[in-house]
């Protein structure tokens, strides 16, 4: 099929109107005349075919102008259209930024691993509205719902420890996420919550927040971040200003996280390493997959050459006929 890159130039075909009017007027006044006493000797002389054929020269000139206009419009060809429908999804990622997320059972630590995997997940969600909430002893909306993935990814990279008071307010993190997502227009709404501890502060209990999410039709996927057994946890700064680490038991309130996910129709995961965390996000990506509304054509290329060849052929033929077969005097 054919389309034009510059269809606005098709208006140039209106130039045909004054050109045709000028040609008609010229034919009426441009014929040579000869005064004679009588026309009887010419009664049996018919009109030569060349008299009619000379109008073909004008038609060929119009066709040449038409070819030039089409070339200016940049005709393009494409193979076919491909179309798919979409139904957008609203997603909020709630990330625990408490100090314990600096534990080194992930490489380089839980905090950086979670940021990296979340960024990869966001990059692959082309049609969704995604927001970002961070929580520790309190919760905060880092990025409201947006389709601008570049802005979202830039903000995630800028998250740092110490932005919020320390602690683990899981319920508050869920509540803030609900406030961000509840007014979204998408039929599917979900919260992905990453934490490595137990709820120990905040004003909203996790199960209370989960009940609110359930009533609003919001699914919550919970991820417990931490290896089994012991891990190197940050315990404070030493005399030289460097963080000191100590091996401590990994404690995650899996019961609460599992209940939150089950109540809302989501799913609980345990991420014991960065690779496992990547697989978890892949699984969530499949569970929350939506079709894309794409209309595009494959293999597009300019197709003006045949019009250029036709233009030169018309001009050449018109000149040849004008000065040979259809030559006239004066």
N, C-alpha and C positions, 0 to 999 in steps of 0.2 A: 504494500500500500504506500501511497505518497502523501506527504504533508509538506508544509512550508515553514522554514525557520523565521522568515520575515513576512507573514501574510499581509501586513499592513500595506505593502507595496502593490497589492492587487488593485488598490484604488487608482493606480496609474492607468488602468484600462479605460478610465473615463476620458482619457485624451483622444480616444477614437471618435468621440462625438464632434469636436471642432474640426478634426482632420477630415472626416467624411463630409461634413457640411461645406468645408472649403473646397473639397474636390468636386462636389456637385456644382457649386457656384462657378468654379473655374471652367467646367465643361461647357457651360452656357455662354461664356464670353470669350473663350480662348480659341474657338474654331476660326481658321482663315476664311476669307470670303473673296469671291471673284464675280464681278459684274458682267453679265452676258445679256444679249438681246432676247434669247429664247432658250428654254430647257428641253425642247423637243428632241434634240440629238441624244439626250441623256436619259430618256424615259425608260429604255430597255436595259440600262446599266444598273445592276444590283449593288448592294452594299458589300464591300469586301469583308471576308471573315476577319481580316486583320483589324478592322474598325471595332469589332466586338472584343477581339483578343487583347487589345491594348488596355482594357479595364483590368485584365488579369495582373498587369504590372502593379497596379494600385493595390490589389488584394494581396499580392506577394509582399508588398512593402508593409502593409498592416500586419501580416503574419510575422514578419521580421521584428517589428516593434513589439508584438506580443511575446515572441521568444525572449527578447531582451528583458522585458518586465518579469517574466517567469524566472529568468536567471537571477535577477535582483532579489526575488523572493526566496532564493536558496531552496529549491526543491530537495527533499530528503526522502529516502525509502527506509522502511523498517519491516522486519519479518512478521511479527505478530504481537498482539497484546496479551499480557498475563495479568489476571486479576484474582485477588483473594480478599476475603472479608476479615474485619478485625473487631474485637470487643475488648477495649482497654482494661487493664488491671491496675488497681491502686495498691501500692505496697509501701509500708513504712519499715525501715530497719532501725531497731532500737539496740544500741551498742552500750555495753557496760564499760565505763571508763574509770572504774575504781582502781586503786593502786595494785590490787592483787592481779590485775590483768597484765602486769609486768613480769609475771612468773615465767621462768625460762624453760618450761617443758615443751614449748613451741619455739620455732626458729624464726626471727631472733627472740621474740616473746609472744605471748598470747595477743597482746594489744596490736602489734604491727601485723601479725598473721591475720587477725580478724579484719583489719582495715584493708589489707591486700586482697583477701578473698571476696569481701563485700564489694570492692571496686570492680573486680572481674565479673561478679554477678550483675551489677548495675550496667556495665558496658554491654552486656548481652540482652538487656531488656529494652528493645528499641521502641516499643509502642506503649509503654506504661508510664503512669504518674508515680514517681517515687519520692518519698520524703526521708529525712534522717533525724532520729532522736538519740541523744546521748543521756546517760544517767549514771549516777554514783550515789552520793548521799541525797541528791535531788535530781530532777530531770529537766531537760532543756531541749527545745526544738532547734536543731542545728540548721536544717534546711526544710522549708515547707514543701508541700507536694509540687513537683515540677517535672516537666518532660525534658528539661535542659540538662542532659547528662554531663556536659562539660563542667557546668557550675557545681553540680552535685559532687563530682569526682574531685574537683579542686578543694571543696570544703572538707571532704573526708581526709584528704592528705594533710590538711592543716589541723586536724584534731590532735590534741596533746594532753598528756596527763596534767592534772592540777587545774583544769578548766572548771571543775565543779568540786564542791565539798566531798570529802571521801566518805565512803559507805556503799551500801548496795540496796537501793530502793527500787526493787523490781516492780512492785505494784505501781509506783509513781511513773516509772518508765512506760508501763503498759497504758496507764491512764493518759499520759501526754500523747502517746502514739494514737490512741483512740480519738482524742480531740483533733488531731491532724487529719485523720483519714475518714471520719464519720460522715462528712458532708460531700465526699467525692461522688461523682456521677457514675463511676464504673459499677457494674453489677458484682464484680469479684473484688473483695477487699481483704487484705491479709497483713499481718504484722510478723516480722522475723525478729525474734529477741535473742540476743547473745549475752550470756552472763557466765561467770565462773564461780559464783558463790551462792549464798542464801540471803533472803530478804531480812535485813536487820535494821532498817530505818524507813522513813517515809510516812505519809499520811493515808495511803491507800493500800489495803492488803492485796496481794497478787490474785487471790481467788475472787475477791470482790471486783477487781478490774476485769478479770476473765468473764465474770457473769455479765458485766456491762457489754463487753465485746460480743458475747454470745447473743444477747438480745438485739444487737445492732447488725448481726450477720457477719461479723468480722472474725476471720480465722487467725489463730496465733500459732506460729511455728516456733517452738522454743529449742534453743541449742545450749547444752551445758558444755562449756569450754574448759578442758583440763584433762590431763592424763590420769591414769589409775595409780594409786599408791601415793608417792611423795613427789614434790616439785620444789625447785628453788624459788622461794618467794622473797620479795624485797622487804627488809625489816628496818631500814633507816639509812641515814647518811653517815659515813665515817668521818674521821678527823680531816681527811683530804677532800671532802665534798663529793665523794663517790658513793653510789648506792651499794649497800651491802645486802647479800642474799643468804638465806638459810633454808635448809631442807625442812619442809613442813608437810603434813598430810593434806592431800587434796580433798576438800569438802565441798560438795555441790548438792543443793537441795533438789535432787532429781524427782522426788515425790511431788513437790509443788509444781515443778516445771512440767512434769508429765500430766498432772491434773489440769493445769492451765491449757495445755494443748488439747487434751481430750475434751474438755468442756466446750471448746470453740470449734471443734471439727478439724483442728490442725494436727500436728505431729510433733513428738519429742525426739530429739537426736542428742547423742553424746559424741562430742568431737574430742578425740584423744590425741590428735596431731593435726598439723596443717593440712596434710594430704586428706585426712578423713574429713576435715572441715570443707575442703573443696568438693568432695563427693557429696556431702550433705547439701551444699548449695546447688549442685547439679540436680540432685533429687528434687529439691524445692522448685527449681527452675522448670522441671518437667511437670510437676504437679500444678504449677500456676502458669502453664504455657497458654498463650493466646495466639490466634491467627493474626497475621499482618494484613492491613488493607493496602495492597500494592497494585498500582497500575503503571506498568512500564512496557516499553517495547525493546526487543532484543535486536542487536546489530543495526544500528542507525548509521547511514552514510549519505553524504551529499550526492545528488544525482542530477547535476546541471549539464554534464558533458553532452548528452544527446540534444539538449536544447541549444547549446552553443554550436554544435555541428549543423543543426537545422537552420540556425540563424545565418551562418556563413553560406550555406547552400542556397538559401532564398535570395540573399544579397547578390551572390555570384550569378545566379540564374536570371535575376531581374536585370542586372547590368548587361549580361550577354544578349538577352532578348531585345532590350531597348536599343542596342547599337547594331543589331543584325536584322533579324526577321521583322521586328516591329519598329524599325527606324522610320522616322517620318520627317518630312520637310514642310514648313520650316520647323 
